[in-house]
Amino acid sequence: MEVDREDGRSQNQLRPLACSRNILHRAHGSASWSQGDTKVLAAVYGPKAGTKKNENPEKACIEVIWKPKTGQIGKPEKEYEMILKRTLESVCILTVNPNTTTSIIVQVVNDDGALLPSAINAACMALVDAGIPMKHLAVAICCCVAKSGYVILDPTKLEEQKMKAFAYLVFPNSVHSVLPEGSLRVEGEPIENGIITSVTHVDDYFYCLERGRAASVKLSDFLRRNLQQQSTDSSKAG
Amino acid sequence: MGLPNASGDLSTEVEVDAFRRLFPLRFYKKHLFESIRPDARPLGRARETTIALGAVASANGSALAKIGSTTMLAAIKMEVMTPSLETPDEGCIAIDFHMPPICSPIVRPGRPAEGAPVVAKQLSDTILSSGMINLKELSLVSGKAAWMAYLDIYCLDADGALFDTALLSAVAAFSHLEIPVVSLNDDGKIVLSEEQGLSDREPVNKEKRKINLSSVPFSLTCVLHKNYILADPTAEEESIMDTIVTVVLDSSSQLVSLHKPGGTVLAYTSAIQDCIALTRQRVKELQKILEEGISGMEVD
């Protein structure tokens, strides 16, 4: 089904991605991530000593502070903080530095659709920049289902408002195995985090998952290239 | 509730309650191995659910919902307001969720609970996007007056599955809601008519009417632990096993919302399908309980 999107993209096409790391000099790690016009800045400070009152002291703790572009902090910001915290807790290896807190501050620079996935991607890149040990990277993507049933990826704000349902999906990044035979005998690829609201059929959701997984492979490749490039640059500078 | 003595570890030397507090994961592992939970529920069963409508007499609609020990009180108050210019013939619903210190030892006065704004936002997203209430029904005089429904949900006892109980109490309160009789007075303002039949003024709506609910959403929270799926967790289970999945289906089994905020267990498609299947069963149970509650009220 051919779909006309306003900026001329096809259904499964993502907006141009750009990522730069180590842009803030005081933070232990920082990254700026932009998908089209949506731009998010993430900074990581840590690990710092001590955990908060109700947290388990045998593990590291992650604290997320979300700063919106304008306005006061309200319920949507608290929800984003909670989602980011839980997603990053499942990605980081928490047993390496017990009884410490790592703070991640997310600043929204511009919101043009798919804000939460951009923030998750930015936070992961900032954690890589800070050198926090992680099991794998989290790759986040936003899918929307329109009233007529077609699914588009990575919507802009205007497209988001017209859609019937949207899903934020986070996958672990794709694995490039060094061994020639796949060490991947898993049945299906797992998802880490999925949020969908508004009424759709259950089948639509699984269709979104398929599209999302395919796109996450492309995103993982982008991340891999980006991380490899910057590491070779810094070795030259030294 | 004895622990198997065959294993030679601490379980034989420590009392059951102490073992439960000190090694919660191992305590649960022993139970899950036998496909049962410490409160003798099978893994896929939710706790006992009750609904009482009309719990707050002065509110226009109210309900008290209990799932196991988790208790939520929902109350709706209606107020007349001028609708916005973009939607002149639609009313408005404002949803707020409170966790007062009575509900749990973690919540202290002065410092709002961490989970409260998240549940509040989830609730308002679910109720507004499920299309349960047609906002045009809340309109009185197009462009001039419409109803604003303030839905407040108070958590009285927080023992896990807060979102489920809150959604159930909200839905029950809306099904109990009766829109009061109002009439237009000489200044063009809407006033509440005290009695029906008192008539120098023409009432805008003739009698207290109930609101029409279509596609009512029901939810089930599950906890994923290794390859076990536990439906309707208690607070203890939620704190030990941190991967929580909430599925909201409406009465025609369409997916309204699926919420899985992170968590150590990665969910494969099969796990999600199992959660959705468990939720489908739960929707049927909840529909029956809600209908019994409503018919119980009407008998009075």
Interface residues (C-beta under 8 A of the other chain):
Chain A: N54 G74 K75 P76 K78 E79 M82 I83 K85 R86 T87 L88 E89 S90 A167 V170 P172 V186 E187 G188 E189 P190 I191 E192 N193 G194 I195 I196 T197 S198 V199 T200 H201 V202 D204 Y205 F206 L209
Chain B: I106 E114 G115 P117 V118 A120 K121 Q122 D125 T126 S129 S130 G131 S215 D242 T243 D250 S253 Q254 L255 V256 S257 L258 H259 K260 P261 G262 G263 T264 L266 A267 Y268 T269 S270 I272 I276
